[in-house]
């Protein structure tokens, strides 16, 4: 998966989670970033979908999980990314229409505000 832009909203969100040991209360994230619960959970989902960074949600506590072999998930020097997964064969309804096509900038999180 591709690295996270440290200077972007996702990068700041992820960096904040990692600074807390990887686990933080969703309510803390809401207060820290001035966002709704839905937006905080959307950021976690997008980190998983676009960058391969998993998360577990137990009650109000979210725990982020870096992919195996990933030392630095950010785009700055020293990124030790993981091997990309083998390509999959798309099915008739693979959900690609949800991504908005090639013109979709997945790093533009302005719709979350």
Secondary structure as the mmCIF struct_conf table of DSSP 4:
data_model
#
loop_
_struct_conf.conf_type_id
_struct_conf.id
_struct_conf.beg_label_comp_id
_struct_conf.beg_label_asym_id
_struct_conf.beg_label_seq_id
_struct_conf.end_label_comp_id
_struct_conf.end_label_asym_id
_struct_conf.end_label_seq_id
HELX_LH_PP_P HELX_LH_PP_P1 UNK A 2 UNK A 3
STRN STRN1 UNK A 4 UNK A 4
TURN_TY1_P TURN_TY1_P1 UNK A 6 UNK A 7
BEND BEND1 UNK A 8 UNK A 8
HELX_RH_AL_P HELX_RH_AL_P1 UNK A 9 UNK A 19
TURN_TY1_P TURN_TY1_P2 UNK A 20 UNK A 22
STRN STRN2 UNK A 23 UNK A 25
HELX_RH_AL_P HELX_RH_AL_P2 UNK A 26 UNK A 33
TURN_TY1_P TURN_TY1_P3 UNK A 34 UNK A 34
HELX_RH_AL_P HELX_RH_AL_P3 UNK A 37 UNK A 51
STRN STRN3 UNK A 54 UNK A 58
TURN_TY1_P TURN_TY1_P4 UNK A 59 UNK A 60
STRN STRN4 UNK A 61 UNK A 65
HELX_LH_PP_P HELX_LH_PP_P2 UNK A 66 UNK A 67
TURN_TY1_P TURN_TY1_P5 UNK A 68 UNK A 69
BEND BEND2 UNK A 71 UNK A 71
STRN STRN5 UNK A 74 UNK A 74
BEND BEND3 UNK A 75 UNK A 76
TURN_TY1_P TURN_TY1_P6 UNK A 77 UNK A 78
HELX_LH_PP_P HELX_LH_PP_P3 UNK A 82 UNK A 87
TURN_TY1_P TURN_TY1_P7 UNK A 92 UNK A 93
BEND BEND4 UNK A 95 UNK A 95
HELX_RH_3T_P HELX_RH_3T_P1 UNK A 96 UNK A 99
TURN_TY1_P TURN_TY1_P8 UNK A 100 UNK A 100
TURN_TY1_P TURN_TY1_P9 UNK A 102 UNK A 103
TURN_TY1_P TURN_TY1_P10 UNK A 106 UNK A 107
HELX_RH_3T_P HELX_RH_3T_P2 UNK A 110 UNK A 112
#
